[in-house]
């Protein structure tokens, strides 16, 4: 069936766009009904994302160019593909979805105490011990790395987590294969927004806040984590004050939630995605996941079960992307 003359073309939304806009709209409606300043949060997130966007675009572009060189592919062919109008249009749409997803994720995360009064840290601590034959992974990790150079190294490494995630995402969004971009974007949307939903379903603040004495001996060796935890705990107190009727300016990026660990989940999602579609990068991503998991325990940000749940969610995200944005075997890198 041909399109009637004069009928404007419609830009069909990809699965990652439909999912992100639908879930973000639902989050906005629910939070607005609870009195959350949705408009202010959107402006806050949009300003932060747009401020960082030029640097991320350049970093991702350079990293993808290095990937092309490492694979001995001609840069001219890649440049012609990624600078084509259709590819640039998808790049803009992808970053718009990333902005919307970040807004929904961070707004829901900061609002957990407004939506749920329960805090389930005692349960998570018990689950950790039950799964590890009576041993707390939090205590074990803190004692394992405490007093060694590994403590400071993990602190620095964990502090670079957000940068690593954003740069890797940006690099994939510069892929010449547009199907691969859509596939990866869908996995990202599922991971972040499903993870935010689990924050609300099973609220916990994490061992560094629920059992601070466990990490008293290692705090001086992890200055980045210690300083960040102090900032986030102050922000969490502001959210609790708002819940009781006080007026506070909430910053969506300064939120506290432990389950699942999307620090571990994001790196494992990269590993699973690489195993399916860019196999040479699987081992580095898997090693990064292991280091992130250890750092999440030693710093006290997460329980071990948080990491396991994050990895399971990452598997679900990539599996759903395989189902709704399948890639032909002919375009899979080996």
N, C-alpha and C positions, 0 to 999 in steps of 0.2 A: 504493500500500500504506500503510495507516494504522498508526500506532504503537500497539502493544498498551497497554491501560490498565494503569497502574502501572509502566510501564517508564520509568526516569529518562531525562531528556533528556541527550544528550551534546553537549558543545561541540566542534564540529569545528575542527581546527587548520588555519589558513590555510597556504599554501605557505611564507610567510616564517617561520612558527613551526616547521613540520616541518623545514625546512632548517637553521635555527639550532640547534634542539635536537639534531638528528642530528649535525651537524658539531661542535658544542661537546662533546657526549658522546664523540665519537671522539677529539677533541683531549685531553680529560681522561684517557681510558683510556691513550692513547699516552704522555702525559707522566708519568702516575702510574707506568707501567711503567719509566720511566727515572729514577724517584726524585724527580721534581719535586713540590714541596709544593702539590698541587692545591687542597686545602682552604684553606690559608693564602692562596693567590692569589685564590680566589673571595671570601673574606672581605674581602681588600684592595680588590678591584674593587667589590664590592657596597657597601662603606662609602663609597668615593669617589663612586660613581654616586648613591646615595641622599642623600648630603650635598649634592650639586649639583642634585638633582632639583627641589626647590621653586622655585629660581631659574630653572631652565630652563623649567619649566612656565609660569611667569609671563611670561618673556621671549618664549617661543613664542606664548603666548596673545595678548600685546600685538601682536606682529608680524603674526599672522594677522588680528587685528582691523583693523590698519592696511591690510592687503591688501584686506579687505572694503570698507573706506571708500574706498580708492583706486579700486576697481572699482564704487563707487556701489551696493553691495548693502546692503539693510537689515540692520543689526546684530541686530535682534530675531530675524529668521529664522535667521541663523547661530547665535546663542546657543541658540535652541531646539533646533537640530540637534546641536550639539557637547555640550550638557549633557544630552542624552537618555541613559537608562541604557545602551543598546546602544553608543552612541558612547563613553561613559566606560569601558565594559568593554573596548572595543578599545584605548582609550588606555592602560589599565593593561597589557593584554597586549603592546602594542607596546613599552612601556618595559621590561617584563620581558625581551623578546627582545633589546632593546638592551643590557641588562645582561649577558645570557648571551653575546651576540656580543662585547662588550667583553672579557669574561673570556677567551673562547677566543682572540681576536685578540692581546691583550696577553700572555697566557701563552705562546702559540706564538712570538710575536716575541722575548720575552726569552730563550726557550729555543733560539734558532737556534744559538748556539755549542755547546750541549749535544748537539744533533742532528747538526750538521755541523761538521767541522773546517776545511773548505775556505773560503777567502775569495777572491772572484773579481774584486776591484777592478781589477787590471791588465787583465783582459779587458774590463771595462766601459769603462775609460779608452780602450782601443784601439778598441772599437766606436764610442765617441763621435767619435773622430778620423776613423775610417773613414767614418762617415755625414756628416761635416761637412768633407770634403775636406782632411783633415790638420790642421784647426783644432780645438783643444779648447774646447768651449762653456764649460767651467768657467773656464778662463783668460780667455776673451773676456768673459764676464759680469763677473768680478771686476775686470778692467781697465776695462770700460765704465762701471760705476757707482762704482768707487773714486774718492775725492776729490771726489765730488759729493753734494748733498743727497739724491739718490736712494738712496744706500747706507743712510742712517739711516732713511729713509721705508720702504724695503723691509724693513728689520729689524723695525720696529714692525708693519708690515702682516703679515709672516709670523708674528709672535708672536701675532697675533689669529686665526690660522687655526682653532685648535680651537674657540674661542668661536663663530666664524662657522658652523662645521659643526654644532655642537650646537644653536645657536639656529635655524638653518634647518630642521634635522630636527624640532625641537620644533614649529616653526610648521606644517610639513606635517602633523604628527600631530594638529594641532588643526583640520584641514580638515573641513568638513561632509560631504564625499564620502568615505565609508568605504572604497570601492573604491580611491580615490586613495591613501589612507593605506596600504592593504595593498600596493599596487603599489610605492610608494616604499620601504616597509620591506623588501620582497623585494630591490629593487635595492641597498639598503644592506647587507643581509646578504651578498649575493653579493660586493660590492666588498670588504668588510673581510675576510671569511674566505678568499676566493680570493687576495686580496693577501697575507695571512699565510702561505698555502701557498706562494706564490712566494718569500717571504722565505727559506723553508727550501730550496726547490728551487734557488735561485740566490743564495746568501748573499754579501752585500757590506756593508761598513761605510760607504761613501760617501766622496767626495773630500776632505771636510774632515778626515777621519781618515786616509785612505790617502795623501794628498798635502798635508799641512798647510802646507807652504811656499808653495803657490800662493795661499793666503788670508792670509798673514802681514801683508801691507800693508793689508788691509781690515778686520781684526779689530777695531781700535779704533773703527771707524765703525759696527760692528754689535755693540753690547754685549749685546743680548738673545741673539742666536745664539751668541756666544762663550761666555757664561755657561752656556747650556743645553748646548752641546756638551761643556763641561768636566764637567758633571754626568753626562751620558750616557756619556762615555768612562770615568769612574770606575765607573759601574754595569757597563759592559761588562767592565772588568777584574775585577769581583767575579764575574761569570758565568764568565769564564775560570778564575778560582781555584776555583770550585765544580766545574768540569769536571775539574780536577786533584785533587779530593778535599777541598778546603778547605770550611769552613763559613762561609757568608755569607747574610745576609738579603737576598733578591732582591725588588726592587720592579718589578712587571710594567710599570708605565707608563714606566720609565726604560730603554727598550730601544733598541738600535741595529740598523737594517736599512735598506737603500737601495732595493732593487729589488723591486717597482715603487714609484714615488712616489704614495702615496695622498693626499698633500697636493694634488698636481695632479689626481689621479684623482677625488677627492671633489668638487672644484669643477667639473670637467668633467662629472661625473655629474649635478650640479645643472643645468648648462647643457643637457645632452641631455634630461633629464627635463622641464625647462621648455619646450624646443622642442616636445616632444610634447604636453604637458599644461597648460602655463601660459606661453604664448608671449611675453607682455610681459616676462617675467623672463629670457629667453634672453640678450639682449645684456649686461645687467649680470653675469650668471654667466659668460659667455664672457670678458668683460674681466677678471673676478676670476681666472679660470683663467690668462690670459696673465701677469698680475702674479705669481701664485703660481709659475708656471713660471720666470720670470726670477729671483724671489727664491730659489727652490730652488737655482738655479745659482750666484748671486752669494754666497750664504751658505755654499755648499759642502756642503749637506745631500745633494744628489742629482746624479747624472749626467743628461745630457739624455735618454739612453735610458730612464732611470727614469720621466721624465715622459711620454714617448711610450707606454711600457707601461701607465702608470697611466691614460692617456686611452683606450687600447684596452680595458683592463679595465672602465672606466666604460661604454664603449659596450656591451660584452658584458653588464654588469649590467642596464642599462636594456632591452636587447633581450630578455633572459631574463624580465624583469618584464613586458614587453609580451606575451610568449608565455604565461606562466603566471598572470598577474593582469591580463588585458586590460581596458582601459577603453573604454567605449562612446564614440563620437565625440560623442555628444550632451552629454557632461559635460566635454568638453575645452574649456579656456578659450582664447580667441583674442585 
